[in-house]
């Protein structure tokens, strides 16, 4: 006998399947860039491995990655610096959310000028 059959239906948790949909499509790429920490002006050389209108994944050219969550940064993109915030640090790099969405043309230009590494 299952005890859950005695629980009134108003108390049963209704579980909806989780369907997470990204706001912008992510694009894999490889282009050399610099990450600039705006509070200290320190720069890190590295590679952007993924980009969308809302953010990017930046992999520093170092053998280790320091935990840098919530830091305000700038990232060189198409010859300009785009500002954003590091939202998470992973073993594959820094996930960056841009403060201002990039126009689709800038993303396409970056993808057209990316290279295979």
C-alpha positions as CSV (number, residue, x, y, z in Angstrom):
1,X,0.0,0.0,0.0
2,X,1.3,3.4,-0.9
3,X,1.0,6.1,1.8
4,X,0.7,8.9,-0.8
5,X,-2.8,7.8,-1.7
6,X,-4.0,9.1,1.6
7,X,-2.6,12.6,1.1
8,X,-5.3,15.0,-0.1
9,X,-4.6,16.2,-3.7
10,X,-4.3,19.9,-2.5
11,X,-1.2,18.9,-0.6
12,X,0.5,17.0,-3.4
13,X,3.3,18.8,-5.0
14,X,2.7,19.4,-8.7
15,X,6.0,19.1,-10.5
16,X,6.4,20.6,-13.9
17,X,9.2,19.4,-16.1
18,X,12.0,22.0,-16.2
19,X,12.7,23.4,-19.6
20,X,15.4,25.9,-19.6
21,X,15.7,28.0,-22.8
22,X,18.5,30.4,-23.4
23,X,17.6,33.9,-24.4
24,X,20.4,34.0,-27.1
25,X,21.9,31.2,-29.1
26,X,25.5,30.4,-28.2
27,X,28.2,30.1,-30.9
28,X,31.4,28.1,-30.5
29,X,34.4,30.1,-31.7
30,X,38.1,30.7,-31.0
31,X,39.6,34.1,-31.1
32,X,42.4,35.7,-29.1
33,X,41.2,38.4,-26.7
34,X,42.1,40.2,-23.4
35,X,40.2,40.2,-20.2
36,X,40.6,43.5,-18.3
37,X,39.7,43.8,-14.6
38,X,38.3,47.3,-14.4
39,X,39.0,47.9,-10.7
40,X,42.8,47.2,-11.1
41,X,43.3,47.5,-14.9
42,X,45.0,44.1,-14.8
43,X,44.9,42.3,-18.1
44,X,44.8,38.6,-18.9
45,X,45.5,37.2,-22.4
46,X,43.3,34.3,-23.5
47,X,40.7,33.0,-25.9
48,X,37.0,33.5,-26.3
49,X,35.6,29.9,-26.8
50,X,31.9,30.8,-26.9
51,X,29.9,33.9,-27.6
52,X,26.3,35.0,-27.7
53,X,24.6,38.4,-27.7
54,X,24.4,38.3,-23.9
55,X,27.8,36.9,-22.9
56,X,30.9,34.9,-23.6
57,X,33.2,32.2,-22.2
58,X,36.8,33.4,-21.8
59,X,39.6,31.0,-21.2
60,X,42.8,32.6,-19.8
61,X,46.1,31.6,-21.3
62,X,47.3,30.4,-17.9
63,X,47.6,26.9,-16.6
64,X,45.4,27.7,-13.7
65,X,42.1,29.7,-13.2
66,X,41.6,31.8,-10.2
67,X,38.1,32.1,-8.7
68,X,36.9,35.5,-9.9
69,X,33.1,35.5,-9.5
70,X,31.2,38.8,-9.5
71,X,34.1,40.9,-10.8
72,X,33.4,43.7,-13.2
73,X,35.5,43.2,-16.3
74,X,36.0,44.4,-19.9
75,X,36.7,42.1,-22.7
76,X,38.3,43.0,-26.0
77,X,35.9,42.2,-28.8
78,X,36.2,43.3,-32.4
79,X,38.8,45.9,-31.4
80,X,36.5,47.4,-28.7
81,X,36.1,46.8,-25.0
82,X,32.7,45.3,-24.0
83,X,32.0,45.5,-20.2
84,X,30.3,42.8,-18.2
85,X,30.5,40.7,-15.1
86,X,32.0,37.3,-14.4
87,X,29.0,35.2,-13.3
88,X,30.8,31.9,-12.7
89,X,34.3,30.4,-12.8
90,X,34.7,26.9,-14.2
91,X,37.6,24.7,-15.1
92,X,37.1,25.7,-18.8
93,X,37.1,29.5,-18.1
94,X,35.1,32.5,-17.0
95,X,31.4,32.8,-17.9
96,X,30.8,36.5,-18.6
97,X,27.5,38.3,-18.8
98,X,27.6,41.5,-20.8
99,X,26.0,44.6,-19.2
100,X,24.6,45.6,-22.6
101,X,23.4,43.1,-25.3
102,X,25.6,42.9,-28.4
103,X,24.0,43.7,-31.7
104,X,23.8,40.6,-33.9
105,X,26.1,42.2,-36.4
106,X,28.9,42.3,-33.8
107,X,28.5,38.6,-32.9
108,X,28.5,37.7,-36.6
109,X,31.6,39.8,-37.2
110,X,33.4,38.1,-34.3
111,X,32.5,34.7,-35.6
112,X,33.6,35.6,-39.1
113,X,37.0,36.6,-37.7
114,X,37.5,33.7,-35.4
115,X,40.1,31.1,-36.1
116,X,40.7,27.5,-35.4
117,X,43.1,26.8,-32.6
